[in-house]
Amino acid sequence: MPSVRVAQISCGTEYSGIQWLVNDIAERLDIELVFPEMELSKVSSACDEVGFEAESPSLNLMIARAVSMLQDPTIKGAILLTCFKCSEGTIVKDMIRRYLHERSDIPIIVYSNVEKPKEIELYSRLEALKTLIAQKTLLMREKQEGVTIGIDSGSSTTKAVVMKNNEIIGKGWLPTTDPLKSVDEALAKALKEAGITRKKVDAIGVTGPGRDLVSEHVKADLNLEEVSVVSKGAALLAERHKGDATVIDVGGMNNKLMLMRDGIVTSFSLGGICGGSSGRFLEVASHRLDVDISELGQLAMKSRAKATERFDLQSYCMVFGIQSLVVSLASGIKREDVAAAACRSVAEQVYETMIQEMEVRPPVIFVGGVSLVEGVKREFGDMLGVEIIVPPYSQYAGAVGMATLVSGV
């Protein structure tokens, strides 16, 4: 993909102690970082234009940089950086993101710096941002054509779909153990269900954490990161290619929140504080409740406890959350109330660490393996006050998106 210019909008040109890491990742991805500047005399008028003036002069300068950025048409994307512990910084990021979205269609990512930033977190965000910029024509595709295969090599599960002229004709889904063995088995299942051989396939595409290894193994025609692919699959499955939409993807080990406009992501957030907001937590909770993960959501739906009487886990931490769950069962709390608490805990952590930093644009499309847990869907609906759409084959959103995009290669 060609080089792209991305504006870094933060409260300091050399942002905290992570600038070297941002620079290194940008160089590896062939991203040219741009640092917009504005005369100090114009900072106040920039704050007036955005509609917010912070207590911190550095944050006001950050607002001014965002206003200045729009004057440079060569800038095709932006990364908004503040400190994780700065509550005012969170407000400023949201104000800037809203301001830029109202005046442009450039994709934006946000990142809250922590004391020990993870390289993979920054890399995955910047990689997805570059895809949204450099592959925009491909991402405009609204339907799958021909016969293609999409593979999502996930951290917990491997998914494969065979599609023919915008219809799923074969699928395979199984736990990820050895990535190559798992993809071979998933692919075999999908082809068998489709009733075709690999020779009849026009193209194959791969996404997911294991995509680089798997892509070489299956000789893929396209290898893309998850944000653009999952959102495309969600738009296709929910038939929401026009207008605004929000996609929530809760997987086995990681989460994604994506704001879309006309089927293409304009802003997104990745990850959570810990595994307590993932499908893995619900798997462990199911084991403790002596039900299959597929039955956990239905058990939670049986809970009729009022808001003032309901049981809540005492920690978002995966380890201490399970400890709280075990203690509650021993103290006589009903199994359905504990199941509901587990679902609520996941939804609340996703909300508090991701959703409340970004405005939700209805409709809300819920995909990923956890979307099949009805209790979590209910909790998201109660928290957001909107209908939550779980489309057919929601757990295959990544694979469907990949099969769709590779048909345009």
C-alpha positions as CSV (number, residue, x, y, z in Angstrom):
1,M,0.0,0.0,0.0
2,P,1.2,3.6,-0.7
3,S,2.5,6.0,1.9
4,V,-0.2,8.1,3.7
5,R,-0.1,11.3,5.7
6,V,-1.6,11.0,9.2
7,A,-2.0,13.9,11.7
8,Q,-0.9,13.2,15.3
9,I,-3.2,15.4,17.4
10,S,-2.0,15.4,21.0
11,C,-1.2,17.8,23.9
12,G,2.6,17.7,23.0
13,T,4.5,17.4,19.8
14,E,6.7,14.7,21.4
15,Y,4.0,12.9,23.2
16,S,5.0,11.7,26.7
17,G,7.5,8.8,26.6
18,I,5.9,6.9,23.7
19,Q,6.7,9.2,20.7
20,W,9.6,7.0,19.8
21,L,7.3,4.0,19.6
22,V,4.7,5.9,17.5
23,N,7.4,7.0,15.1
24,D,8.9,3.5,14.8
25,I,5.5,1.9,14.0
26,A,4.6,4.7,11.6
27,E,7.8,4.2,9.7
28,R,7.3,0.4,9.5
29,L,3.8,1.0,8.1
30,D,5.0,3.7,5.7
31,I,2.9,6.3,7.5
32,E,4.1,9.9,7.4
33,L,3.2,11.6,10.7
34,V,2.2,15.2,10.5
35,F,2.1,17.6,13.5
36,P,-0.3,20.4,12.7
37,E,0.6,23.8,14.2
38,M,-1.3,27.0,14.9
39,E,-0.3,30.5,16.1
40,L,-0.8,30.9,19.9
41,S,-2.9,34.0,19.2
42,K,-5.5,31.8,17.4
43,V,-5.9,29.1,20.1
44,S,-8.8,30.8,21.8
45,S,-10.7,31.2,18.6
46,A,-10.1,27.6,17.7
47,C,-11.6,26.5,21.1
48,D,-14.6,28.7,20.4
49,E,-15.0,27.0,17.0
50,V,-14.9,23.5,18.5
51,G,-17.1,24.6,21.4
52,F,-14.9,23.7,24.3
53,E,-12.1,25.4,26.3
54,A,-10.1,23.2,28.6
55,E,-8.4,24.1,31.9
56,S,-5.1,22.8,30.5
57,P,-3.3,25.1,28.0
58,S,-1.8,22.0,26.4
59,L,-5.2,20.5,25.7
60,N,-6.4,23.8,24.2
61,L,-3.3,23.7,21.9
62,M,-4.4,20.1,21.0
63,I,-7.8,21.5,20.0
64,A,-6.1,24.2,17.9
65,R,-4.0,21.6,16.1
66,A,-7.2,19.7,15.1
67,V,-8.7,22.9,13.6
68,S,-5.5,23.6,11.8
69,M,-5.4,20.0,10.4
70,L,-8.5,20.6,8.2
71,Q,-6.6,23.3,6.3
72,D,-4.2,20.6,4.9
73,P,-6.0,18.5,2.2
74,T,-3.0,16.1,2.0
75,I,-3.8,14.7,5.5
76,K,-5.9,11.6,5.1
77,G,-6.2,10.4,8.7
78,A,-5.7,11.3,12.4
79,I,-4.6,9.8,15.7
80,L,-5.8,11.5,18.9
81,L,-3.5,10.9,21.8
82,T,-4.0,11.7,25.5
83,C,-3.0,10.2,28.8
84,F,-5.2,7.3,30.2
85,K,-5.5,9.1,33.6
86,C,-6.5,12.5,32.2
87,S,-10.3,12.8,32.4
88,E,-10.3,16.2,30.7
89,G,-8.2,14.7,27.9
90,T,-10.9,12.2,27.3
91,I,-13.4,15.0,27.0
92,V,-11.2,16.9,24.6
93,K,-10.6,13.8,22.4
94,D,-14.4,13.2,22.1
95,M,-15.0,16.9,21.2
96,I,-12.2,16.9,18.6
97,R,-13.5,13.6,17.1
98,R,-17.0,15.0,16.8
99,Y,-15.7,18.2,15.3
100,L,-13.6,16.5,12.7
101,H,-16.4,14.0,11.7
102,E,-18.8,16.9,11.2
103,R,-16.4,18.5,8.7
104,S,-14.6,15.6,7.0
105,D,-14.8,12.0,6.2
106,I,-11.2,11.1,7.3
107,P,-10.8,8.0,9.6
108,I,-9.8,8.7,13.1
109,I,-8.3,6.6,15.8
110,V,-8.0,7.4,19.5
111,Y,-5.4,6.1,22.0
112,S,-5.0,6.6,25.7
113,N,-1.3,6.4,26.7
114,V,-0.4,4.2,29.7
115,E,2.9,3.9,31.6
116,K,3.8,0.7,29.7
117,P,2.2,0.9,26.3
118,K,1.9,-2.3,24.3
119,E,3.4,-2.2,20.9
120,I,0.8,-4.5,19.4
121,E,-2.0,-2.1,20.5
122,L,-0.5,0.9,18.8
123,Y,0.5,-1.2,15.7
124,S,-2.9,-2.7,15.2
125,R,-4.6,0.8,15.4
126,L,-2.2,2.4,13.0
127,E,-2.3,-0.6,10.6
128,A,-6.1,-0.4,10.6
129,L,-6.0,3.3,10.0
130,K,-3.8,2.9,7.0
131,T,-6.1,0.2,5.6
132,L,-9.1,2.6,5.9
133,I,-7.1,5.3,4.0
134,A,-5.2,3.3,1.4
135,Q,-7.9,0.7,0.6
136,K,-11.0,2.9,0.6
137,T,-12.0,2.0,-2.9
138,L,-12.0,-1.7,-2.0
139,L,-13.8,-1.1,1.3
140,M,-16.7,0.5,-0.7
141,R,-17.7,-2.9,-2.0
142,E,-21.3,-3.7,-0.9
143,K,-21.7,-7.3,-2.0
144,Q,-19.7,-10.5,-2.6
145,E,-19.4,-11.8,-6.2
146,G,-18.2,-15.1,-7.6
147,V,-17.1,-17.9,-5.4
148,T,-14.7,-16.8,-2.6
149,I,-13.5,-18.0,0.8
150,G,-13.1,-15.8,3.9
151,I,-11.0,-17.0,6.8
152,D,-10.9,-15.4,10.3
153,S,-7.9,-16.9,12.2
154,G,-9.0,-15.7,15.7
155,S,-7.2,-16.0,19.0
156,S,-9.9,-18.3,20.4
157,T,-11.8,-19.6,17.3
158,T,-11.1,-20.1,13.6
159,K,-13.9,-19.3,11.2
160,A,-14.2,-20.0,7.5
161,V,-17.0,-19.3,5.0
162,V,-17.5,-20.1,1.4
163,M,-19.7,-17.5,-0.4
164,K,-21.3,-17.5,-3.8
165,N,-22.9,-14.4,-5.2
166,N,-23.5,-12.7,-1.9
167,E,-24.8,-15.9,-0.1
168,I,-23.1,-18.1,2.5
169,I,-23.0,-21.6,1.1
170,G,-20.6,-23.2,3.5
171,K,-19.1,-22.5,6.9
172,G,-16.7,-23.9,9.5
173,W,-16.1,-22.8,13.1
174,L,-13.9,-24.5,15.7
175,P,-11.5,-23.6,18.5
176,T,-8.1,-22.3,17.6
177,T,-5.4,-24.7,18.8
178,D,-2.6,-25.0,16.2
179,P,-3.5,-22.1,13.8
180,L,-2.7,-24.1,10.7
181,K,-4.4,-27.3,11.7
182,S,-7.4,-25.3,12.8
183,V,-7.7,-23.5,9.5
184,D,-7.4,-26.7,7.6
185,E,-10.2,-28.2,9.5
186,A,-12.4,-25.2,9.3
187,L,-11.8,-24.8,5.6
188,A,-12.5,-28.5,5.0
189,K,-15.9,-28.2,6.9
190,A,-16.9,-25.1,4.9
191,L,-16.0,-26.6,1.5
192,K,-17.8,-29.9,2.4
193,E,-21.0,-28.0,3.4
194,A,-20.7,-25.9,0.2
195,G,-20.3,-29.0,-1.9
196,I,-17.4,-27.7,-3.9
197,T,-13.7,-28.2,-4.1
198,R,-10.9,-25.7,-3.6
199,K,-10.4,-25.6,-7.4
200,K,-13.8,-24.1,-7.9
201,V,-12.9,-21.1,-5.7
202,D,-12.0,-17.8,-7.4
203,A,-10.1,-16.2,-4.5
204,I,-9.4,-16.6,-0.8
205,G,-8.8,-13.9,1.9
206,V,-7.6,-14.1,5.5
207,T,-8.0,-11.8,8.6
208,G,-7.5,-12.2,12.3
209,P,-4.5,-12.3,14.6
210,G,-3.1,-15.4,12.9
211,R,-3.5,-14.0,9.4
212,D,0.1,-13.7,8.4
213,L,0.9,-17.3,9.2
214,V,-2.4,-18.6,7.7
215,S,-2.2,-16.4,4.7
216,E,1.0,-18.0,3.5
217,H,-0.3,-21.4,4.4
218,V,-3.4,-21.2,2.2
219,K,-1.8,-19.0,-0.4
220,A,-4.3,-16.2,0.1
221,D,-5.1,-13.5,-2.4
222,L,-5.7,-10.9,0.3
223,N,-4.6,-10.4,3.9
224,L,-6.2,-7.6,5.9
225,E,-6.4,-6.5,9.5
226,E,-9.7,-7.0,11.4
227,V,-11.2,-3.6,11.9
228,S,-12.0,-2.9,8.2
229,V,-12.9,-6.5,7.6
230,V,-15.2,-7.2,10.6
231,S,-17.1,-3.9,10.0
232,K,-17.6,-4.8,6.3
233,G,-19.0,-8.2,7.3
234,A,-21.3,-6.6,9.9
235,A,-22.6,-4.2,7.3
236,L,-23.3,-7.0,4.9
237,L,-24.9,-9.3,7.4
238,A,-27.1,-6.6,8.8
239,E,-27.8,-5.0,5.4
240,R,-26.6,-1.6,6.7
241,H,-24.4,-0.2,4.0
242,K,-26.1,3.3,3.9
243,G,-26.0,5.9,6.7
244,D,-24.5,5.7,10.1
245,A,-24.1,2.6,12.3
246,T,-22.1,1.3,15.3
247,V,-20.5,-2.1,15.4
248,I,-19.7,-3.9,18.7
249,D,-17.5,-7.0,18.3
250,V,-16.8,-9.0,21.4
251,G,-14.6,-11.9,20.7
252,G,-12.9,-14.6,22.7
253,M,-9.9,-12.5,23.8
254,N,-10.4,-9.0,22.4
255,N,-13.0,-6.4,21.6
256,K,-13.6,-3.8,18.9
257,L,-16.0,-0.8,18.7
258,M,-16.4,0.8,15.3
259,L,-18.4,3.8,14.1
260,M,-19.4,3.4,10.4
261,R,-20.7,5.7,7.7
262,D,-22.0,4.1,4.5
263,G,-20.4,0.8,5.4
264,I,-16.9,2.2,6.0
265,V,-15.3,2.8,9.5
266,T,-14.7,6.4,10.4
267,S,-13.5,5.9,14.0
268,F,-12.8,2.9,16.2
269,S,-11.5,1.7,19.6
270,L,-9.8,-1.6,20.4
271,G,-9.3,-3.8,23.4
272,G,-10.3,-3.6,27.1
273,I,-8.7,-3.5,30.4
274,C,-8.4,-7.3,30.8
275,G,-9.9,-10.6,29.8
276,G,-12.9,-9.9,32.1
277,S,-14.6,-8.2,29.1
278,S,-14.1,-11.1,26.7
279,G,-15.7,-14.3,25.7
280,R,-13.1,-16.2,27.7
281,F,-14.5,-14.9,30.9
282,L,-18.0,-16.1,29.9
283,E,-16.5,-19.5,29.1
284,V,-15.0,-19.8,32.6
285,A,-18.3,-18.5,34.1
286,S,-20.3,-21.1,32.2
287,H,-18.0,-23.9,33.6
288,R,-18.6,-22.7,37.1
289,L,-22.3,-22.5,36.5
290,D,-22.2,-26.0,35.0
291,V,-23.8,-25.0,31.7
292,D,-22.4,-24.9,28.1
293,I,-21.4,-21.5,26.9
294,S,-24.3,-21.7,24.4
295,E,-26.7,-22.0,27.3
296,L,-25.3,-19.2,29.5
297,G,-27.3,-16.4,27.7
298,Q,-30.6,-18.2,28.1
299,L,-29.9,-18.9,31.8
300,A,-29.2,-15.2,32.3
301,M,-32.5,-14.3,30.5
302,K,-34.4,-16.2,33.3
303,S,-33.1,-13.7,35.9
304,R,-36.0,-11.5,37.1
305,A,-34.2,-9.6,39.8
306,K,-35.0,-5.9,40.0
307,A,-32.3,-3.4,39.5
308,T,-32.2,-2.6,43.2
309,E,-32.0,-6.3,44.1
310,R,-29.8,-7.7,41.4
311,F,-26.4,-9.3,42.2
312,D,-23.3,-7.8,40.7
313,L,-19.8,-9.1,40.5
314,Q,-17.4,-7.1,42.6
315,S,-14.6,-6.9,40.1
316,Y,-14.0,-6.5,36.3
317,C,-10.8,-8.5,36.7
318,M,-11.2,-12.0,35.2
319,V,-9.6,-13.7,38.2
320,F,-11.4,-11.8,40.9
321,G,-14.7,-11.7,39.0
322,I,-14.7,-15.5,38.9
323,Q,-13.9,-15.6,42.6
324,S,-16.9,-13.3,43.3
325,L,-19.0,-15.6,41.2
326,V,-18.0,-18.7,43.1
327,V,-18.6,-17.0,46.5
328,S,-22.1,-15.9,45.3
329,L,-23.1,-19.4,44.4
330,A,-21.9,-20.7,47.7
331,S,-24.0,-18.0,49.5
332,G,-27.2,-19.1,47.8
333,I,-27.5,-16.6,44.9
334,K,-29.7,-18.1,42.1
335,R,-27.7,-19.5,39.2
336,E,-29.7,-17.3,36.7
337,D,-28.9,-14.2,38.7
338,V,-25.2,-15.0,38.7
339,A,-25.3,-15.7,35.0
340,A,-27.0,-12.3,34.4
341,A,-24.3,-10.7,36.5
342,A,-21.6,-12.3,34.4
343,C,-23.2,-11.0,31.2
344,R,-23.7,-7.6,32.7
345,S,-20.0,-7.5,33.9
346,V,-18.8,-8.0,30.3
347,A,-21.2,-5.4,28.9
348,E,-20.4,-2.8,31.5
349,Q,-16.6,-3.2,31.1
350,V,-16.9,-2.7,27.3
351,Y,-19.2,0.3,27.9
352,E,-16.9,1.9,30.5
353,T,-13.6,1.3,28.7
354,M,-14.7,1.8,25.1
355,I,-18.3,2.9,24.3
356,Q,-18.5,6.0,26.6
357,E,-15.5,7.5,24.9
358,M,-17.3,7.5,21.6
359,E,-20.9,8.4,20.7
360,V,-23.1,5.6,19.6
361,R,-24.7,5.9,16.2
362,P,-27.8,3.7,15.9
363,P,-28.3,1.1,14.6
364,V,-26.0,-0.9,16.9
365,I,-24.8,-4.1,15.2
366,F,-23.5,-6.8,17.6
367,V,-21.1,-9.4,16.2
368,G,-18.5,-11.9,17.3
369,G,-18.9,-15.1,19.3
370,V,-20.3,-13.3,22.4
371,S,-23.1,-11.9,20.3
372,L,-24.7,-15.3,20.5
373,V,-25.0,-14.9,24.3
374,E,-28.4,-13.4,24.5
375,G,-27.9,-12.1,28.1
376,V,-25.0,-9.8,26.9
377,K,-27.2,-8.5,24.1
378,R,-29.9,-7.6,26.6
379,E,-27.4,-5.8,28.8
380,F,-26.1,-3.7,25.9
381,G,-29.7,-2.8,25.0
382,D,-30.5,-1.7,28.5
383,M,-27.3,0.4,28.8
384,L,-27.5,2.1,25.5
385,G,-31.3,2.4,25.3
386,V,-31.4,1.3,21.6
387,E,-32.2,-1.9,19.7
388,I,-29.2,-4.2,19.4
389,I,-29.1,-6.0,16.1
390,V,-27.5,-9.5,16.0
391,P,-27.6,-10.5,12.4
392,P,-27.6,-14.1,11.1
393,Y,-24.1,-15.6,11.2
394,S,-22.9,-12.8,13.5
395,Q,-20.0,-14.9,14.7
396,Y,-18.7,-15.1,11.1
397,A,-18.6,-11.4,10.5
398,G,-14.8,-11.4,10.0
399,A,-14.9,-14.3,7.6
400,V,-17.9,-12.9,5.7
401,G,-16.2,-9.5,5.4
402,M,-13.0,-11.1,4.1
403,A,-14.9,-13.2,1.5
404,T,-16.7,-10.0,0.3
405,L,-13.5,-7.9,0.0
406,V,-11.4,-10.5,-1.7
407,S,-14.1,-10.8,-4.4
408,G,-13.0,-7.3,-5.4
409,V,-9.3,-8.1,-5.8
